[in-house]
Amino acid sequence: MKAFRTHLLIFIFATAFPHHKCIPLMANILPSIHYITDVNGLPNYTVYKIFKDSRGLMWFGTFNGICRFDGRSFTHFHIDCSKPLNAVTDIVETEKGEILFGTRNGLYIVNQPLQTCEHICPQIDYVNGFGTVGHTLLIGARNGLWQYESPEKAEAIKIGNNIISKGNTINDITDDGKGGAWLCSNERLIHLNLRQKTLKTFEAPPQLFTGYLRNICRVGERLFIGTNNNGLFAFDPATASFRPYINMDCPVIYDLYSDGKSQLYVSTDGNGAYIIDTHTNQIVRRFRTDTPDFPLPANAVYTFWHDAELGINWFGFAQDGACYNYYRQPVFQIYRYKNFDTGKLTVRSFCIHDGDKAIGTREGLWFISESRDIVHYFTPEQLGGRIVTNIQYFGGYFVIATYEKGLCILNPKTLELHHLDQDEKLRNGNFSRIEPLQNRLLFACSNMGIFVLDTAFNIVKHFHSRNSELPDGYICDIQFDLTGKGWIGSMDKLAIYDPLIQTIQSRDFPEGNYTH
């Protein structure tokens, strides 16, 4: 299966290991690397597959069955056969949310509530791998190719006349990006037209191969094929040509995975794991026992999966369980777009609507629309005020509050800027916070009280200390709770706006609890 996801899981690295498995406790192992073995939860120390389901739970396929990890503990699922028949070869989730996995004994489905597994579709023998093409789930097995429909039904797609020949074995599957699939058998590469159920075979030149084709992965238009005895190959469908690819000093390619863009993740049985950029055809990262910042416990890597979103690398090993790294990328990044860099700005406020960004600074306003490739700067002279204290989207506009010169509105479609100057107080006030109420009214806090505007930006109410219990002085903030009540903060007091009677009260708050 070529598409996995994962999330950050935290658990304790146990330091007691059986004598026949040695994970080095080296002083230079970084604290962000974590190891899992059969000592602290896995059913077995040999890990073939690592998979994340749609609920965010992690699954490990091992030489002794399958387990699930929820971030705190492992759950084992009983399989009604013994080693080595219960060795898990691949894991997949169906569109119905069923967890299926392949073994040497065939196909199984997980019953999570009962913590058991059921042998299904007994006509399928020794599952090697899964592949998804749109809504179709394909199963590659020793006795051919199967299209899975339900636990009771799987349809055979005929590969060859002799179902027991080694040419009929399907070792791996990947989609072709066009509604079909590529298959690799022991000796041949096969293209499947799924709609017509027709096959086209491509024979690997005998002078290139002495073993068999083990796994396959598509990146763009090219296919990458791992073998059991001749390393990694590339196949160009346009020219139907095979060629040796990058040499990783190991003939056995155990697993391949792609991020769907340019990166190829390669596991070798003896020389670690690699990240290859298929655009430049260069190795960009190596993982081995001697990797300074990420030392593996062994170089026999059976699976390598990279979570591009979180920056987590997962590895499964022949005899050393699994390991992964914590999320180590910065949680926050400075926003940049092309030559625009907020790292050079003193940002006071921002608002994002439909991808458009209004960014207020101490020296004017920036408007960014990446979808329209717009970067536009409004000077303090255009705004009428230098410091932008707050921005909200309301009534189809970005409403901009300034410290010195009132409010203005920006049309994000036309980039027209208008000042709200229908009232001198509105035009010259020092505004700190603007907040919409149910997208019907806009409350603007200032040094002259609170202005309430409708969607046409008409003033419908002006609250101040003479017509309400609003405290004197600068009104700093207003926040609306789920009932619609507005909690108002001034420099030294609290007040509350009641939308039912449209009044502001402050007498129910205790005196003397707030200081400057």
N, C-alpha and C positions, 0 to 999 in steps of 0.2 A: 504494500500500500504506500503511495507516494505523497500523501498529504496528511500531515499530523499537526496538531497544535498542542501547546502546553502552557502552564502557568507556574508561578513561583511557589515552590513547596519548601517548607522548612522543617527539618528534623535533625536529631542528634546523631553524630557520627560515633558509632561504637568502636572501642579500641581493642576489644578482645576478638581474636580471629583463630580459626582452626589452624593446625600446623601445616595442612596441605595447601592453604591459601594465604599468601602474604601480601598485605597492602602496606606499602612503606609509610611509616609515620615520620616523614622527613621534616626537619625544622623549617625548610623553605616552602612548605605547602601553605598556600594562602588560606586565610580563614573563610574565603568565599567559595571554596571548593568542598563539596560534600560527597561522601561515599556511602553506598548502601550495599549490604551483602545479605546472605541468608541468616547471618547472626542477628541483624536488626530488622527483619521483616520479609525479605524475599523468599519465595519457595525454594529457590536454588541459586547458586552463585553464577550460573550461566544465563545471560540475558540476551535473547534474540531480538525482541521488539519492545519499543516504548511508545505508548499511544495516549493521547488525551481525548476524552469524549466530550460531547456537547455540554455536559454539566460541569466541566472543569475537573473531572476526576482522572487521575493518572492510572494507566494499566501497564503492567509489566508481564511480558511473555517470556517464560523461562524454560529450562530443560525439564522442570518438574511442575508444569502447569502455569496457571495464570493468577495474578493477584491485582487488587485495586488499592489505590492509596488516596486518602481524602485530605491529606495535609497533616494528619495527626497519627493515623494508624493504618496498618495494612489489613485487608480482608482477603482471605484465600478462598478459592472456589474449587470444590471437589470435582475431579474428573474420574469417570468410571473406567479408567485403564491405568496401567502402571508405566513406569519409565522403561524404555525411552519413547513409548507410543504417545505419552502425554506431553511431549516437548512441543511448545507453542511456536509456530512458524510465522504467523502474522495475525494482526488484530484489525478489525474494522467495525464501524458503527453504521447501521442501516438508516434509511430515512425515517423509519419508525422508532428509532432510538434503541434498537436491539444491538447488543454487543455480540459479534460473532468472532470466533478465532479458529485458526487452522492448526491441526496437529498432524503427526504421522499416522494417526488413527482416523483422520478425516475431519469433518466440519462439526463445530460445537456452537451452541448458543448459551449465553449466560442467563440464569435465573437469579437476578440480584436479590430479591426479597428472601429467597430460600438459600442463597449462597451455594448454589449448585450449578452444574452445567449439564446440558442435554445433547447427546449425539444426534444430529439431524442430517437429512439427505445422505443416507448411508451409501448411496451409489457413488459418492465422491470419495476417492481414495487419496490419502497422503496429500493434504493441501500444502502447496508451496507459497501461495501469495494471493492477494486480492488486488483488484483494480476497479475504479469507478469511472464510468463514461456517462456524464449527465446523470440521469436517474437510474442507470443500469449498474448493477453490481456483478462483476465478473470474478470467477474463481479459477485460478490455475492450479492444477493437480497433476499427480503422476499419471492419472488416466484421462488426461485431456483438459479441455476448457469447458466451463460451466457458467450458465447465466442463472443467477440466483433470483428466485421470485418470492419464496416464503420458506419457513422451516419444513414444509411438507413437499415443496416442489423446487427442483432445479433442472434446467434444460441443458442437455449436452450440445455443444457446438462442435461438430465433427472436424477433427484436425487431419487425421490420416486413416487409412483403411485398417491398419493394424493397431488396435488400441493398446496393446501391450508393448509396442516398440518404444524405444527411448526417444524417438522423434516425436512421439505423441505427448510427451511430458511437457507441461507448461511451467516454467520456473518463475516467471515474473511477468507483470502487466503494467503498462502505462498508457494513458490516453494519448491520442494524436492531436488533440486540440481542434479537431474537425468533426467530432461525433463518432470517431472510430477508435481503435486501440492498436497498440503495438505489443506483440507477445515475443518472448524468447523461449525457445525450447532448448534442449541440450545442444543441438547442432545448427539450428536455423533461427533466423529472425522472421517473424510473421506479421503481416498487416491484416487486421480484421476490419472489414466493412460491416459494421454492426447492423445497419438497416437491412442489407441484402444477405447477411450471413455468408459472405464470401471471403476467401483468404488469398493472400498473395505471399509467397515465400521468397526469402533472400538467403541464399546459401553463403555461409562464411567461408572464405578461401581456406583450403586445408593447410596451406603453407603458413598461415597466420595463427592457427589454433591447434593445440595438441590436447586441450581439455574440452570443457563445454561452457556454454553461455550461462551465466549464473543469475544476473539481474540486469534491469534496464531502467533508464530514466530519460525523460525528454526535457530539454532546455531549449526553448525556441523551436526552431525547425530541426535541430540536430538531436540524434539519439546517442546516449552514452551507455556502453555495455560493459558490465563487469564479468570477468571470467574466473574460472577456478584454477587456472594454471598459466595464464598469459597476460595478466594485468588488465588495464583499462583500454577500451576501444571507442572510437567515434564512428557513427554511421550517418551518412548524408543521404536522406531519402531522394533528393533531387537527382543524384547521380548513382544511387544504389551502391555506394562504395563504402567499404570498411577500411579503417586505417588505425594503426596503434596511436593511442593518445599519450598523455603525460605518464612518464615512468615514475612510480612511487617506490621502487626497489622492493616490491612485493608482488608475487604472481597471483595471489588470491585476493580478489575484491569481494568482500563479504556483503556489503550493502551500499546502495546509492540513494540519495535523496536530493531534491532540488527545491529552491525557494520560488520557482516559477518565473524568475527574472533572469539572472545570469550566474548565480552561485550554484555549484555542484558540491555536495557533501559526500565524501568517500570514506568508507570503512575498509581497512585492510586486516587480514588475519596474520599479523606479525610485524607490521611496521607503522602502527598508529592510524590516525585519521587526518584527513586533509580537506581544506576548502579551496576549490578551484574556481577562478573567474573564467567562465567559458567565452567571454567576449575578448579577453586578452590572452586566453589560453595559458594562464600562469597560476601557479600555486600561490595563494595569498596567505595561508595559515597552515601550520602543522601542529598536531597534537601527539606527543609521545611521552614516554616516561621521563625524558630529559627536557621537556618544555618548561622553561623557568617559571612562567606565571600560571601554568595550568598542567602540572605533571600528572599524567595518567598512571594508574596503578599497574597497567600492563599495556603492551602494544598489540595484543590480539583483540581488536575492536570488532564486535559483531554488529553494532548499529550505532549510528551517529546522527542525531537530529538537532537542528538549530532552530530556536524560536526567534525569528527575526524581530518580532515586535518587542520582546522583553530582553533580548540579548542573552538568552540562556542556551548553553550547549549541554546536551544530554548524550551520554555514552553508555553502551552496554558492552560487557566484556565476556570473553570465553570462560574465564574462571575467577573473575574478580568483581562480580556483581555489576553495579552501575555507579556512575557519578555524574554530578552536574555542578554548575556554578550559580551562585546567587545572581540576582539582577544587579549588574555593576555599572550600567550606563547612568548618566545623570538623570534624576527624576525631572528636573526642570532644565530647559534650554532657552537661551536668549532667542527671541523671535527675530528672524532675518528673512528677507525676501529680495533675491537678486542683490543689488547694491545697497538696499535699505537695511539698516542695522539698528535695532532699538538699544543695543548695548552702548551706543554712543549718546543716548538721549536720557533726559530726566523725565521719566514717564510718571504722570500723576493719575491717569485714568485711561480706561479703554472700554470699548463695547464692540461685540461681534454679532452680526446679523446676516444670515444666509451666506456666510463666508466673507462678507465685507467687514473690514476692520477700521474703526475710528480710534485713533490713539492720541490722547491728550498729553501734552508735555508742559513744562514751565515756559516754553518758547513756541507756543502755537499748537497746531493740530495737523496730524498726518492721516490721510485716507488711503487704505490699501485694498485693492480688489485683485486677488491672484487670478481668479477666473477670467477677468477682463484685462489683466496685465496692466493695472493702473497703480501708480504711486504718485500721490499728489499732496503737496504741502500747502497749508493755509497759514499765513503769517499772523503774528499778533495784531498787526494793523488791519488785516482782513477780518479777524475775529472781533476786534474791538477790545480785546483783553489778552493779556499775555499768558496767564496761568489757567489751564483747563482743569477744573477741579472734578468734574463728573460728566459722564456721557450715558445717555439711555436711548434706546430705539423706541419711538412712540409715534403713532399716527402716520407711519410711512417715512419718517425722518429720523436721523440722528439728532437728538437734542443735546446741545453742548452748553454746559454751565461754566462760566468764567468767574474768577475771583474779583475782577475789577469792573467788568462791563456787561453784566447781565447774561441773557440767554440768546442763543442763535440756533437755527435749525439748518441741517445739511441734507439735501436730497441726494441719496446715494446713486441714483440713476443718472442724474444730470450734473452732479457736483455743484449745484447752485447753493449758495450760502445766503441766508436771510437772517436779519436781526429781529428779535421780538421787541419792537420798540413802541407798542401801542400804549405803554404806560412808562412814565419817566422812572418810576421805581424799578420796574422790570428791566429798563434799559441800562440803568446805572448801578444796580445792586451787586453786592458781593454774594455769589451763590456757592453753596458747598455741596449740596446733594439734591438730585432729582430722582423721583421714584414714581413709576406708574401704578395705578390701582385698577386692576382688572382690565387694563388696556382701554379704559374709558376716561380716566382722569389722570392728570400728571401733577404731582405735588413737588414744588420747588422750594427748597429751604434756603433762606438768605439771612442777611443782617437786618432785614426789614420784615421778618416774619415768614409765613409760608404762603406762596401763591398757588392756587389750584387752577389748572388750565384744562380745557376740553380738547378733543382731537383736532379741532380747527385752531387751536392755540389761542382761544379767547380766555380771558381771565373770568372765571365763574365765582371765585371767592378769594379774598385776601385776608388771611388770619394774622392778627397781631395781638399785642398784649392789651390793647384797649377794647377790642371787640370779642375777646376770648380769654381763656386762662393760659394761653400760650406764654411761656416765660419771656421776660425781657432779654434783649441781647441777641447774640448770633445763634441761629438755629443750625446745629451741626448735621443732624441726620434724622431720617425717618425710615422705619421699616414696618411693613405690613405683615400681620400674622395670618393664619389660615381663616380666621373669622372676618378678615377685612379691617380690623382695627389697626390704626397706625401708631406705632410707638415712636415718640419724638424725643430727641436729645438736644438740649441746649448746652451752653458752656457749664452750667452748674445745676440744672434741674431736668426732671423728666415730665412728660405730658403724654396724653393719649388722645387720638382722634377716633371718634365713634361714627362710623359711616351711616348708622341708622338715623341718628338725630343730627348728624353733620356738625358736631361741635367738638371743641378741644377742652379737655379738663386736666387739671394738674393737682387739685386739692387732696386727692386720695393718696398721693405719694408721701412717704415720711419726710419730714424736714431734717436737714443737717446731715444727710447720708452721702452727699455728693460734694466733692471739692474740685477746684480747678486742676 
